[in-house]
Amino acid sequence: MLAGLSPARRRLVVSVLALVTAAVVALGVLLVAQDPEAEGPGPQARPGPVLLVPGYGGGTAALQTLADRLVSAGRDASVVPLPGNGTGDLGEAAAALDEAARATLERTGEDSVDVVGYSAGGVVARLWVADGGAGVARRVVTLGAPHHGTSLADLAGQVAPSSCPEGCRQLATDSPVLARLNAGDETPDGVGWVSVWTTLDRTVTPPDSARLDGALNLTVQSVCADNRVGHGQLPRDPLVQAIVLEQLTAGALVPLDTADCGRLGG
């Protein structure tokens, strides 16, 4: 086609084709960058320090065993103490997580943190991300978190409301706090999201309340079918700890199934 053109016109056509090609390449790069299935803007390839957020009641002992295993694997890991007795406003707990994240980044000089939220601590982690933590969160792993509420909180609010403080009420299935978190995108871009839970959970009921749209969702039993871990044992369970370590490595999230049971020590 070009052979029949004058030299000047041929040079013009070649120049236009080069510009069009460059524009197509640039558009492709832009679309990849905006793809919601991509890892997002966070530094997913470089793991930073790990912050572990306790569940309702604020007890740290169970999570400390997981923190110790992370430290043994070479990670900087610490448990975030919750304000008061850990039964108050989950928003205040999210503010405590934010303060801990900023202090940790300043101490380590890193650009991002990984967060492990156990039980209600998973909801706290989501509140933190929604309220500004997405800028420094690389990865969020939740363990047995009542992302869509638990019927136990419903029951407590109905039968013994004086024994169901604010944090308890915020974990009910009709909680405005959870409604706000779940109204739009449950897993905002830029963060790697993983939700792990046990099908034998008797605290988060139904256990499937832990499922997060857009996350890598894993039941313990989908990895090791015979595992009998309950809600209270999740942070201490060797298999669960191995799953957490697997998801906090550099690079992409790691889909797991029964083929990985033996490798993870299940």
Secondary structure, DSSP 8 states (H G I E B T S, - for coil): -GGGS-HHHHHHHHHHHHHHHHHHHHHHHHHHHH-TTS--SS-TTS---EEEE--TT---HHHHHHHHHHHHTT--EEE---STTS-S-HHHHHHHHHHHHHHHHHHH--S-EEEEEETHHHHHHHHHHHTTGGGTEEEEEEES--TT--HHHHHHHHH-GGG--HHHHTTSTT-HHHHHHHSS-SS-TTSEEEEEE-TT-SSSSSGGGG--TTSEEEEHHHH-TT----GGGTTT-HHHHHHHHHHTSSSS-----GGGTTTTT-
